[in-house]
Structure formats: structure tokens, C-alpha cells
């Protein structure tokens, strides 16, 4: 991805013709706007690099997440994700009106919104891990959500209820297909796996590998002692990241296996070195 002078355009909404009002004085633009918060109403919405249905996908927005719209034109909305600040274009039809405040998140890898509190009804929509909903009622084993539908209650967790071990969340994704720009359980990439797993543990993370490397945890001292790595350490290469499962193995979404895989770190290092070079950093997160 190319870099230009000024604030990083991936996480700062500005163009030559338009920018977010909060960037006034920091960037140049023809006009500045406050923006309007909207909410994702489909299971997963691609965030695109340009307003074109065939454009490459940078990342995804999940059901119930808030997206601040600075411009809506030609069926696309340009704006910024409230979840991780990522900027891009999303089809306007994927966004609902003024957001509700979520009360729960999906805590299972996958679940469904049913039209009735009955598992035999045909699901209206699948939802992935970390999707956000507002529960307004209950019936038996199901919770009714804002704007219609029912979700199996044990697949939900209250907002703020987190797991202790984010690595266990990553392990639940074992075998999930690799998808460039993906961040949910039908397909995700390396940094998407890290971000999704950390979120369930209540740890905020930016989206791309280089941003995670720059902001998460503390660097292990160099030269890195690869015999002292611990579960939960993050191993970074240029353009790639993996999570230590134990002192010898990693879990990562990768394009070699085209899925989330657990393998020995030394084997992965030898393979990755041939294309992306050697490990750049190992980061250790604070113990909780």
C-alpha cells in the first residue's frame, strides 16, 4: 500500500475535496463535514477502496457496527468505521438508520437470526463472531433483538463480558478459509484473526498488520530469543502476523495453507523467509 505525506489515509477520512470536520487544521480539503452515524444492517459489508462493486476489499464491517458517513453518492457511502477507524466505501444499502446502542455481541463463531424463537424456522441471516445486537426481549432459549429476529441466547455475551485467553478464540477459527480483507468466521486474513480474537478479550486493535505491530504490546528485546516465547506473543513479519499457541507453535491465517492453521514457528519462519524475509518484531501483550 502506498504511503503519502500527512495522516495515514487508512484511518483518517480525508480527500482533496472532502474531509472529516475533526481533521480541520490537520489536512487540506475543499470542505469539511461532521458526518452522520449509520449502522450495518447486513451480516457483513465489504469496505472497498473505491465506490465500485468490483473494487478490492480492504476490510469488512460487521452487523451492528457503526459507520460514520461523510458522503453518500451513486449508491455508495464514504466514511469511517467506529470500530477500528478504517476509512473506505461501502454500499449504502448495507447501512441502516441512526444506530441503536448494542447490549450484546455474538460470542459464538457463527450463529443465526431466526424469524421466530424456533430452531426449525428458516434463518433470516447468519451472523459471525463479534457482531453487535440490542436485545429487547426473551422467550425460552432465544433472545429477541432490535429491528426484528431471534438469536440463540447462549451464543450471545453482554457487551463488556470478555474472555481471558484471546488465543483460545483464535483456536476456534482453526480451518476457517483465508480471505484477504476478511475479519469474520467465513473467511479472514492474518491481521483479521488477531483483531477478532483480541476483541473478544476486550483488547482494541487496529486493522492492518503494520498498524498492529506499531501499537500492540511491547517489543521483546533484540536479538529475539525464540526459545523464550509464550502463549499470546505476536510474531510479525513484513505484511504478516501470527499468534504463539505455546513456546513452539503459532496459529495464523495464511495464504500458504489458505486457511487458519497451527504449525511450528521454525517451519513457518523458514518458509516465510523465502518470500517476506525474517521476523521483524515479537510483541508481548500485558498480562490481564
C-alpha positions in Angstrom: 0.0 0.0 0.0 1.4 3.4 -1.0 2.3 5.9 1.7 1.9 9.7 1.2 2.7 12.6 3.4 0.2 13.6 6.0 -2.0 11.5 8.3 -2.5 7.9 7.3 -5.5 7.8 4.9 -6.4 4.3 6.0 -7.5 5.7 9.4 -8.1 9.4 8.7 -11.0 10.3 6.5 -9.8 13.0 4.1 -9.6 13.5 0.3 -8.7 16.6 -1.7 -12.4 17.5 -2.0 -13.7 16.3 1.4 -12.6 15.6 5.0 -14.0 14.9 8.4 -14.5 18.1 10.4 -12.3 16.8 13.2 -9.3 17.0 10.8 -9.7 20.7 10.2 -6.3 22.3 10.6 -4.5 19.0 10.1 -5.3 18.3 6.4 -6.3 20.3 3.3 -9.7 19.8 1.7 -12.2 21.8 -0.2 -14.8 21.2 2.6 -15.2 19.6 6.0 -18.3 17.8 7.2 -19.4 16.4 10.6 -20.7 13.2 9.1 -23.7 11.0 10.1 -23.6 7.8 12.1 -25.3 4.8 10.4 -25.4 1.1 11.3 -24.5 -2.0 9.4 -27.7 -4.0 8.8 -26.4 -7.0 6.9 -24.2 -9.8 8.2 -21.0 -8.5 6.8 -20.3 -5.5 4.5 -17.2 -5.1 2.4 -15.3 -1.9 2.9 -13.9 -1.0 -0.5 -11.0 1.1 -1.8 -13.3 2.9 -4.3 -17.0 3.3 -5.0 -17.3 0.4 -7.3 -18.9 -3.0 -6.6 -15.9 -4.7 -8.2 -13.3 -2.8 -6.2 -10.8 -4.6 -4.0 -11.9 -5.0 -0.3 -9.7 -3.5 2.4 -11.7 -4.9 5.3 -15.2 -5.7 6.4 -17.9 -4.1 8.6 -19.9 -6.5 10.8 -23.6 -6.4 11.7 -24.4 -3.8 14.2 -21.2 -1.8 13.9 -21.4 2.0 13.4 -20.1 3.6 10.3 -19.8 7.4 10.1 -20.8 8.6 6.7 -19.2 11.7 5.2 -20.6 11.4 1.7 -23.3 9.3 0.0 -23.2 9.3 -3.7 -24.1 6.9 -6.5 -25.2 4.1 -4.1 -22.0 4.2 -2.0 -21.2 5.8 1.3 -17.7 7.1 2.1 -16.8 7.2 5.7 -15.0 5.7 8.7 -15.6 2.6 10.9 -16.2 3.4 14.6 -14.8 0.0 15.4 -11.2 0.5 14.2 -11.2 3.9 12.4 -10.8 2.3 8.9 -11.8 4.5 6.0 -13.4 3.4 2.8 -16.5 2.9 0.7 -19.5 0.7 1.5 -22.7 0.1 -0.4 -25.3 2.5 1.1 -27.9 -0.2 1.1 -25.9 -2.1 3.7 -26.4 0.6 6.2 -29.5 1.3 8.4 -30.6 4.4 10.1 -29.5 6.0 13.3 -27.6 3.4 15.3 -29.0 1.7 18.4 -26.7 1.0 21.4 -25.8 -2.7 21.4 -26.3 -4.6 24.6 -24.8 -7.9 23.4 -22.2 -9.3 21.0 -22.1 -12.7 19.2 -19.8 -14.9 21.2 -20.0 -18.0 19.0 -18.0 -18.4 15.9 -21.3 -18.5 13.9 -25.0 -18.1 14.8 -28.3 -17.2 13.1 -31.0 -14.6 13.3 -34.3 -16.6 13.2 -37.7 -15.0 12.3 -39.2 -16.8 15.4 -37.9 -18.3 18.6 -37.8 -21.7 17.0 -34.8 -23.5 15.6 -37.0 -25.2 12.9 -37.8 -21.8 11.3 -35.6 -20.9 8.3 -32.9 -18.4 9.4 -33.2 -14.9 8.1 -29.4 -14.1 8.4 -26.2 -15.7 9.6 -24.0 -13.7 12.0 -20.4 -14.1 12.9 -18.3 -13.6 16.0 -18.3 -10.0 17.4 -21.4 -8.9 15.5 -23.4 -6.5 17.7 -27.1 -6.6 18.6 -29.5 -5.0 21.0 -31.6 -7.5 23.0 -35.1 -6.3 23.7 -36.8 -9.5 25.0 -36.5 -13.2 25.6 -38.5 -16.4 25.0 -37.2 -19.7 26.1 -33.7 -20.3 24.8 -33.9 -17.3 22.5 -33.3 -13.5 22.7 -35.3 -11.0 20.6 -33.2 -8.3 19.0 -33.9 -4.8 17.9 -35.3 -4.4 14.4 -36.6 -8.0 14.3 -35.4 -11.6 14.8 -34.3 -14.1 17.4 -30.9 -15.4 18.4 -30.0 -18.4 20.5 -29.2 -16.8 23.8 -26.2 -18.9 24.7 -24.5 -17.6 21.5 -24.5 -14.1 22.9 -22.5 -12.3 25.6 -23.3 -9.0 27.2 -21.2 -6.0 26.0 -18.2 -5.9 28.3 -18.2 -9.6 29.1 -14.8 -10.8 27.8 -12.8 -14.0 27.7 -9.5 -14.1 29.4 -7.5 -16.0 26.8 -7.7 -14.5 23.3 -5.6 -17.4 21.9 -8.4 -19.8 22.7 -10.6 -17.6 20.4 -8.1 -17.8 17.6 -8.0 -21.6 18.1 -11.8 -21.7 17.5 -11.1 -20.4 14.0 -8.9 -23.4 13.0 -9.6 -24.3 9.4 -11.5 -21.1 8.5 -10.6 -20.1 5.0 -8.1 -17.3 4.3 -9.7 -14.2 2.8 -7.8 -11.0 2.0 -9.5 -8.2 4.0 -11.8 -10.7 5.9 -12.4 -10.3 9.6 -15.1 -12.8 10.4 -15.6 -16.5 10.5 -16.5 -17.3 6.9 -13.0 -16.0 5.9 -10.3 -13.8 7.4 -6.7 -12.8 6.9 -3.8 -12.8 9.4 -4.5 -9.4 11.0 -8.2 -10.0 10.9 -7.7 -13.2 13.0 -5.6 -11.2 15.5 -8.1 -8.3 15.7 -11.2 -10.6 16.1 -9.6 -12.7 18.8 -8.4 -9.7 20.7 -11.8 -8.0 20.6 -13.4 -11.0 22.4 -10.8 -10.5 25.1 -11.7 -6.8 25.4 -8.5 -5.6 23.7 -8.8 -2.9 21.0 -6.7 -3.4 17.8 -6.2 -1.5 14.6 -6.8 -3.4 11.4 -3.6 -3.8 9.3 -0.5 -5.8 10.3 1.8 -2.7 10.3 -0.6 -0.8 12.5 -0.9 -3.7 14.9 2.9 -4.0 15.0 3.2 -0.3 15.8 0.6 -0.2 18.5 0.1 -3.5 20.3 2.1 -4.7 23.3 5.8 -4.3 24.0 8.7 -5.3 21.8 10.7 -8.3 23.1 14.4 -7.3 23.3 16.7 -8.0 20.4 18.2 -10.3 19.4 15.0 -12.2 19.9 15.3 -15.3 22.0 12.9 -17.6 20.1 13.2 -20.2 22.9 11.5 -17.9 25.4 8.3 -17.1 23.5 5.0 -17.5 25.3 1.4 -18.2 24.5 -0.2 -15.0 23.2 3.0 -13.4 21.9 2.5 -11.8 18.5 5.1 -12.6 15.8 5.4 -10.1 13.0 6.9 -10.3 9.5 6.6 -7.6 6.8 2.9 -7.9 5.9 2.2 -10.9 8.2 1.4 -11.7 11.8 0.9 -14.9 13.8 -0.1 -15.7 17.4 2.0 -18.0 19.6 0.0 -21.0 20.8 2.8 -22.2 23.1 6.6 -21.9 23.1 7.0 -23.6 19.7 3.8 -23.3 17.7 1.9 -20.5 16.0 -1.7 -20.1 14.8 -2.2 -17.8 11.8 -4.5 -17.2 8.8 -2.1 -17.6 5.9 -2.1 -17.8 2.1 0.2 -20.9 2.1 -2.4 -23.2 3.6 -5.3 -20.8 2.6 -6.8 -21.3 6.0 -6.2 -20.7 9.7 -3.5 -23.2 10.6 -1.4 -24.3 13.6 2.2 -25.1 12.8 5.7 -25.0 14.3 7.2 -21.5 14.3 10.5 -22.7 13.0 8.9 -24.3 10.0 6.9 -21.2 9.2 9.9 -18.9 9.7 11.9 -20.9 7.2 9.2 -20.8 4.6 8.2 -17.1 5.1 11.8 -16.0 4.9 12.0 -17.0 1.3 9.3 -14.5 0.3 8.8 -11.9 3.0 12.1 -12.0 4.9 12.7 -12.7 8.6 10.7 -11.9 11.7 10.7 -8.1 12.3 9.2 -8.0 15.8 7.8 -10.1 18.6 5.3 -8.2 20.7 4.1 -9.3 24.2 0.8 -8.1 25.5 0.3 -7.1 29.1 -0.9 -9.8 31.3 -4.5 -9.3 32.4 
